[in-house]
Every structure is written in C-alpha cells, then in structure tokens.
C-alpha cells in the first residue's frame, strides 16, 4: 500500500524547468505538497504561487530555507548558482532535488558530493530519461543479457534552442546560457543527459573522451568566443571496453529528438524517443513524422516520475536512482569534452 505521507517541498527558481516542476509538485504528485516558492523575479513568483495556491513566496531563497515547514527543496536555477544554493539547503537540513547539470567545475561538484554525503539527506539529480518507460525497458533488456556483451552505446539530443527560420541566421543568444562562465556551454548543459544515459545503460564508467564541436548557427555576441557550440559529437572509451558515442545539436528544425542504442554481441536495443507517433509517411521526395517540440512534452511523465521517486526516497529513507556522484560523473565527462574540442586531443579522465 502506498504511503499516505506527503513531503512538504519548496522550489527555488520557477523559470524554464522550475515552472514544470512546480506544476507537477502542486498538481500531479500525490506524495508532495508544494508549500513555498522562491525566485529572484518576485512578480513571476507571485503569479506562479497564485495559480498553484501556494501562500509562502520569497525573492530570497535563504528565507525559504529558514521555513521549518519545508522538508525538501527542488533546485531549478542556472548552473552557476547551484553550488551555493545546494550546499545551503543541505546545511539547513533539507532534502534536495536539483536539475542537471550538477555544477560548472569538478571542484564545485566535489563540494556538493561531500555536502550531500555528509548531510545524510536524500539528494537526487534530475536525469529524467532514467524514468522514461522506453529508456527503462532498454535498461531492463540490457541487464537481462538480451543484447549480450555490450560493444557500443550511442545517445543523442537534438533540440531547437531558439528561432525557427533559416533566413534569420545567425540567431543571437544572450543571458547566462550564452556565457560559458555561467552556463558551461551546451557540451555541459545539453549533452549532460547523453553522458548520463551512456553511463547508465552501459553500467560502465568513461575513461577517455574525444570531442569535435562547431558553432554554425548562433551568435553569442563575443561571450566565450571559441567555447560555445551548437553541434558536437563526443566519443568515449568505456571501462568495460565498449565505445560510447554522444551527438548533440541545439538547432533542430523538425522538433525535439532524443534517441539511444546499445549494440551487443547478441543483438541491439534502440530507443527512438522523439516521435509523437510511430507512424511515418514515406513518399518519393519526402519522409514525414511528427516530433514533439520540447522536452517537457516528450518527457512529461518522466519529469513527474522522477519527483515521485524523490519523494518516496525521502519517505522511505532509501537511496535515489540518480545520486550526487552520478551528477559529478556527467560533469567530468562534459569538462573533458570541452577541453578536447578546444585542444583537438583526447582527454583521459581521472577517477573521483
């Protein structure tokens, strides 16, 4: 029988994914109560709180952390802010769910891992693909030995970051995402999901990384010139001897498209995760299919299920499926990919 206990949750950051998480916590997850919202944009915070019937509203996250009614905190802020906020929440005795990526540097990631493990609190990183039925079925088949010994693991993310008309190229990007010192580049922010999928499906760590990356579409207006990329491929050597391959693109006109494949000695398992339907129309001059436009539509249920699992971890005092160390591993791969792309060389990862 499911527990009747509900976890009182506060959320920090309600733009982007924070908006999605807030809606889910308040409306779709029976084991949570959304009791407080904090965001530096107070007008946005009040609008969200009013719609979700939340009475505790703050512009300063520290006030939310001082609220004794808040048991757990969902962190949905830009990457550069996460270390400070996460560690403050853990030190305040709160359980923490944070959006990916975990941090901008290995130093920051290590501080978060230490704080999470010292706290004894539930700590989960938001890699929602681990909660998607298609990816879960693939993992089940792999673990059951259906594909045999793993030879190669591939994962991809294609999305449309901004704009839809080729005639408008190059698109201008502004804000924290466009500044590598704040967002860490798309090799960290976007491809982070693919690194996690490859580690998770293979059950293996990454030992070496080589990346080729280019910027062909977006104009970052001089911010981090030579460090921003809209298309990249990242090859990885896995500790089990297999090869990993990640593809990342943030200008994809036909929609939001993710996929993964694990090739083994006994077969292959494929996740084609982008389409609305399985129907395709094949004609002499065209092939059509329907793709979702955004990740929060394609992975709507997975976003809910990861928070359901987080709340269950809090209630039952068990370890989450995605830990702080999983978050750190994805950061390590991303930083190696950035170095590899800049210096045109393979980068060996150290254990940590």
HUSULCOR-V712149 format. One record per residue. N is the residue number from 1. RES is the residue in one small letter. PHI is phi as a letter, one per 20 degrees, with the letter a starting at -180 (NA if undefined). Layout:
N_RES_PHI / N_RES_PHI
This chain:
1_x_NA / 2_x_f / 3_x_f / 4_x_e / 5_x_f / 6_x_d / 7_x_e / 8_x_e / 9_x_d / 10_x_d / 11_x_c / 12_x_d / 13_x_n / 14_x_c / 15_x_d / 16_x_m / 17_x_f / 18_x_g / 19_x_f / 20_x_f / 21_x_f / 22_x_f / 23_x_g / 24_x_f / 25_x_f / 26_x_e / 27_x_d / 28_x_c / 29_x_d / 30_x_f / 31_x_e / 32_x_c / 33_x_d / 34_x_e / 35_x_d / 36_x_b / 37_x_c / 38_x_c / 39_x_a / 40_x_f / 41_x_e / 42_x_f / 43_x_f / 44_x_f / 45_x_f / 46_x_f / 47_x_f / 48_x_f / 49_x_f / 50_x_f / 51_x_f / 52_x_d / 53_x_l / 54_x_d / 55_x_e / 56_x_e / 57_x_c / 58_x_c / 59_x_e / 60_x_d / 61_x_f / 62_x_f / 63_x_f / 64_x_f / 65_x_f / 66_x_e / 67_x_f / 68_x_f / 69_x_f / 70_x_e / 71_x_e / 72_x_c / 73_x_c / 74_x_e / 75_x_d / 76_x_c / 77_x_d / 78_x_g / 79_x_g / 80_x_f / 81_x_e / 82_x_f / 83_x_g / 84_x_g / 85_x_f / 86_x_f / 87_x_f / 88_x_f / 89_x_f / 90_x_f / 91_x_f / 92_x_e / 93_x_n / 94_x_e / 95_x_f / 96_x_c / 97_x_d / 98_x_c / 99_x_f / 100_x_f / 101_x_f / 102_x_f / 103_x_a / 104_x_e / 105_x_b / 106_x_f / 107_x_f / 108_x_f / 109_x_f / 110_x_f / 111_x_f / 112_x_f / 113_x_g / 114_x_f / 115_x_f / 116_x_f / 117_x_f / 118_x_f / 119_x_f / 120_x_m / 121_x_e / 122_x_f / 123_x_c / 124_x_c / 125_x_d / 126_x_e / 127_x_e / 128_x_f / 129_x_f / 130_x_f / 131_x_d / 132_x_e / 133_x_g / 134_x_f / 135_x_f / 136_x_f / 137_x_f / 138_x_f / 139_x_f / 140_x_f / 141_x_f / 142_x_f / 143_x_f / 144_x_e / 145_x_n / 146_x_f / 147_x_e / 148_x_m / 149_x_f / 150_x_f / 151_x_d / 152_x_b / 153_x_c / 154_x_c / 155_x_b / 156_x_b / 157_x_c / 158_x_c / 159_x_b / 160_x_d / 161_x_f / 162_x_a / 163_x_m / 164_x_c / 165_x_d / 166_x_g / 167_x_f / 168_x_e / 169_x_f / 170_x_e / 171_x_f / 172_x_e / 173_x_d / 174_x_c / 175_x_n / 176_x_f / 177_x_f / 178_x_e / 179_x_d / 180_x_g / 181_x_f / 182_x_d / 183_x_d / 184_x_n / 185_x_m / 186_x_f / 187_x_f / 188_x_e / 189_x_f / 190_x_e / 191_x_f / 192_x_g / 193_x_g / 194_x_f / 195_x_f / 196_x_f / 197_x_f / 198_x_f / 199_x_f / 200_x_f / 201_x_f / 202_x_f / 203_x_m / 204_x_c / 205_x_e / 206_x_e / 207_x_d / 208_x_b / 209_x_c / 210_x_c / 211_x_c / 212_x_d / 213_x_b / 214_x_c / 215_x_c / 216_x_c / 217_x_d / 218_x_e / 219_x_d / 220_x_e / 221_x_l / 222_x_n / 223_x_f / 224_x_l / 225_x_g / 226_x_n / 227_x_d / 228_x_d / 229_x_c / 230_x_d / 231_x_b / 232_x_b / 233_x_c / 234_x_c / 235_x_d / 236_x_c / 237_x_e / 238_x_d / 239_x_f / 240_x_e / 241_x_n / 242_x_e / 243_x_d / 244_x_d / 245_x_b / 246_x_d / 247_x_c / 248_x_c / 249_x_b / 250_x_d / 251_x_c / 252_x_c / 253_x_f / 254_x_e / 255_x_p / 256_x_e / 257_x_c / 258_x_c / 259_x_b / 260_x_b / 261_x_b / 262_x_d / 263_x_d / 264_x_c / 265_x_f / 266_x_d / 267_x_q / 268_x_b / 269_x_c / 270_x_c / 271_x_d / 272_x_d / 273_x_e / 274_x_e / 275_x_e / 276_x_f / 277_x_c / 278_x_e / 279_x_e / 280_x_c / 281_x_d / 282_x_d / 283_x_c / 284_x_g / 285_x_d / 286_x_b / 287_x_c / 288_x_c / 289_x_b / 290_x_d / 291_x_d / 292_x_f / 293_x_e / 294_x_b / 295_x_f / 296_x_f / 297_x_e / 298_x_g / 299_x_d / 300_x_g / 301_x_f / 302_x_f / 303_x_f / 304_x_f / 305_x_f / 306_x_f / 307_x_f / 308_x_g / 309_x_f / 310_x_g / 311_x_f / 312_x_f / 313_x_f / 314_x_f / 315_x_f / 316_x_e / 317_x_l / 318_x_c / 319_x_f / 320_x_f / 321_x_f / 322_x_c / 323_x_e / 324_x_f / 325_x_f / 326_x_f / 327_x_f / 328_x_f / 329_x_f / 330_x_f / 331_x_f / 332_x_f / 333_x_f / 334_x_f / 335_x_f / 336_x_f / 337_x_f / 338_x_f / 339_x_f / 340_x_f / 341_x_f / 342_x_f / 343_x_d / 344_x_l / 345_x_b / 346_x_f / 347_x_c / 348_x_e / 349_x_e / 350_x_e / 351_x_f / 352_x_a
